[in-house]
C-alpha cells in the first residue's frame, strides 16, 4: 500500500464524512489519491469499526518483519500498530507490559538497515535532544533503549490527536493564532537550549484532546554549537513546502531557519494551503497574502507572515520570540513591528535592483530641496498664526474660570463660550494635517465642553451642546492617536474626553455612560502600560490621570461592573500612593469598598473604607473643605456598611451610629465654615440622611430633628429642581419617626406634600419606579403609613403596585445582590400588610417568594454571612431584622 495512502487513511478513518470533505478541500487532495483512500474507507462500517486497527496492525507486522523485529517488543514495550514511518525509522503505538502500571506510548525504532551512513548517529542524537527538552508543547521522552539486535529505540508520550492544520480547519482565525503562539513557545524553548528543529511542518505538530499542540520528530534537529554542518549529507530529510531557502540550497542554518518554517505553518493554518502552493501554475513572484485566501485574517498578519517568509535569513525575525510578540500585538490590536519595517525592506531591495534610476531620482530630489525649504518656511509662519489664535482661545478659558466665581455670571460665561467656539472653528479648519496642532485644538475643545457642562452648576448646564463640543474634541484627538499610537499625551486626552462624555451621558443618555467609562479605561491602560503611575510622573498630569480613573471606577460601580471597578480602583490606589496624592487614594478606596459591598464582600468593604478614613484624618491645619467632603463620604459609607438596613450591611446598627454621627458633625462644621460648598454638597446630604435613618429605630426625636434641619436648609435653595427632589425624599423619610412618636396627622400632611412636589416635578405617577429615588421613598413611606394606621387593605394594594413598578424598572434580584435586598424588603412589608388584611394565601405566597430568593443566593454564596442572615430572617412569618 502506498505510504501516503496509508497515512491519510489512518487520519480520516475515524472522522465524519463532512470532516473528511473539509480535509480534502483544504489540503487540495488529488482525485487519484482521494479515490484510493475512499475505496479503503468504504469498507469501514459500524460492523467493522476496528478495520483501521486491523489494517494498521497488519501493516505494522509487515514492517516489523521487514525490519527483522519478529518479537514485536522493544524492551518492556509491546508494539501494537504502526502510526507512521519516515526516512530512517518507524513510529508504533505500544503498550508497556509487565510491571505495575499500564501505559500507552509511541515507540520510534531505527529501521533494520540503520547501518546506513549517519542514520544511527542521527537517531541517537534525536534521543538526546528530546531528553534535554521539557515543555508542555513538546512531546516528552518516557524511556529509551536498544532492541535485542542492538538497534536503538526511543519511547515518547503518545499524542492522540490531529495534525495542527486539520484541527485548525474547524476553529476561528483568532483561535488559530492563539494555538500557533503555543507552538512558538515550544520552539523557543528548544532554541534557548541551542536546538533547532529543521523540520517544522503541520504533520509534525499534533493537537491533543485538550487543545494543546505537541511538537514531534526532532529527527533532523541539530545543536547550534555543533562544529560540523549536519546538512552536508547525501540525503536531506526535509519537506520542500516548509523548508527554508537555505535548507533547499544546503547552506548554513540558524534559528531563522525555524522562523521560516513556522511562517509556512502559520500560512497553512490561516490560508489552508502551504505558501509555495500559491505559486504553482501562476506567474506570481510573491506568495499570495493570507487575507486574500481567508478574509478573516487581519491585514497586520499579512505583514507578519511576509516577514517570517523572507528569502534572506537576516531579513526575517531574528528569533521566534520576536515572531510571537508580533502575533500577540496583532491579536491585541497593537502596532506590529513587521508593518513598520516592511517599507524600508522593500526600499532596500528596490535600490539594489534599480540603483541607476534611483540615483537620478535622488538628484532630482536634491534640486527640489530649496523649494521645499521655502514651503516649510511659509508653513512655519502659518503655524505661528495658528498658535496665536489658539493661545487667545485658551486665554478665554482662564478668564471663564475667574468669572465663574462671580454671582450672576451666566450671561457673561455664555458669551465666553460662544467666542471660544468661533475661534476654535477657525483654527480647526484643516488642522488634521498637523498632529501637534490637532492635539492642542482638541484639548481646547475638551476644556470648552467642560465649561459647558462638566464644571458648571446644574441650572446653567448645557449637556447637549457640551456633548457636541466633546465629539469635536474626540475626532481631533483620535486622529492624533491613529497617526501616533505611542503619543502618551494624546492617549491621556482621549481618555479624558471619554470620561467627560461619560459624565454628560449620565444626564442625557444614561445607557451610554458605561460604554464611555470602558473606553476611557482602555485608553488609560495604553497610557499606563506598566499599570500605574510612578513617583516621577508630572504632578499636574498625574492628577488628571487619577481624577479620570476615580470617576471611571465610580461609573463602573454605578453600572454594576464590580470586578472591573475593583481592578481599576486598586490600580488607582497604587498610582495615587506612588504619586503622593493621599486624598485620591482615599477616594479610590471608597470606590473599592462600594464595589465589595455590592458583591456581598462586607469584610473587604469594611477594611477598605476604614483605610480610606484613616488616610483622610486631617491635621487641624489641613482640614480643607474638599478633604472634609471626602471624609464625610467615607464615614457615611462606613456607617452604611455597618448597619444600613436598606442595602447590604453587616447588621450592626449600634456600631454604625458612631461614624455617622462623626460625619454629621463634620458636615455641620463645614456648613458654618464653607456655606457655599455645603449648600450643593451631596456628600453632606447623604450623611445626614443615613444618620437619621439609623436613629429612627432607636432615637426618633433625634432623627426627626435632623430631618427638620435638612428641610430648613433645602428650603433656602431657590429654583433648583435637585433641591426640591431632595426635600421630597426627606419629607417621606421623616414620616417614620413621626409615626413612632404617634404624630400620625403630621406624617399624613408630610406625605401629601411629598406627592404634591413629585407631581409638580412630573415624577409621579410613574410606570417604572427605580430603587433609591424620591418616588420609591415616597411610595414605600405611604405603604408603611397606611399599614401603621390600620388601612391594611390599602397598604397591600400600594405594595402590589410598588412591586410591579419596581420590577418594571428591570431589576434583577437573581443576579444583583442590591436588587435582591430591595425586592426582599418589598416582599416582607407586602406580606405583612396582606396578612393583616386577612389575605392569608397572598401573604404566604409573598413570604415563600422571599425565602426562595435567599435560598437561591445561599447556593451562589454559601459562606456569606449577610446571605445567611437574610435567609434566617425569611424563615419567620414577619419582617425580621435585616
Secondary structure as UniProt FT lines:
FT   HELIX           3..12
FT   TURN            13..14
FT   HELIX           17..27
FT   HELIX           31..41
FT   TURN            42..43
FT   TURN            47..50
FT   HELIX           51..67
FT   TURN            70..71
FT   STRAND          73..74
FT   TURN            75..76
FT   STRAND          77..85
FT   STRAND          89..96
FT   STRAND          104..110
FT   TURN            112..115
FT   TURN            117..118
FT   HELIX           119..131
FT   TURN            136..137
FT   STRAND          141..146
FT   TURN            148..149
FT   STRAND          152..157
FT   STRAND          162..163
FT   HELIX           164..168
FT   TURN            169..170
FT   HELIX           173..192
FT   TURN            193..194
FT   STRAND          195..196
FT   HELIX           202..204
FT   STRAND          205..207
FT   TURN            209..210
FT   STRAND          213..215
FT   TURN            219..220
FT   STRAND          222..223
FT   TURN            224..225
FT   TURN            230..231
FT   TURN            240..242
FT   HELIX           245..249
FT   HELIX           255..271
FT   HELIX           275..279
FT   TURN            280..281
FT   HELIX           290..293
FT   TURN            295..296
FT   HELIX           299..308
FT   HELIX           313..315
FT   HELIX           320..331
FT   TURN            332..333
FT   HELIX           337..353
FT   HELIX           355..403
FT   TURN            404..405
FT   TURN            407..408
FT   HELIX           410..428
FT   TURN            429..430
FT   HELIX           431..433
FT   HELIX           435..449
FT   HELIX           450..454
FT   HELIX           458..460
FT   HELIX           463..483
FT   TURN            485..486
FT   HELIX           488..508
FT   HELIX           510..512
FT   HELIX           513..527
FT   TURN            528..530
FT   TURN            535..536
FT   HELIX           539..558
FT   TURN            559..560
FT   HELIX           562..578
FT   TURN            579..580
FT   HELIX           582..598
FT   TURN            599..600
FT   HELIX           602..616
FT   HELIX           620..622
FT   HELIX           625..643
FT   TURN            645..646
FT   HELIX           653..673
FT   HELIX           675..679
FT   HELIX           682..695
FT   TURN            696..698
FT   HELIX           700..715
FT   HELIX           721..740
FT   TURN            741..742
FT   HELIX           744..760
FT   TURN            761..762
FT   TURN            771..772
FT   HELIX           774..788
FT   TURN            789..790
FT   HELIX           792..807
FT   TURN            808..810
FT   TURN            813..815
FT   HELIX           817..836
FT   TURN            837..838
FT   HELIX           840..860
FT   TURN            862..863
FT   HELIX           865..874
//
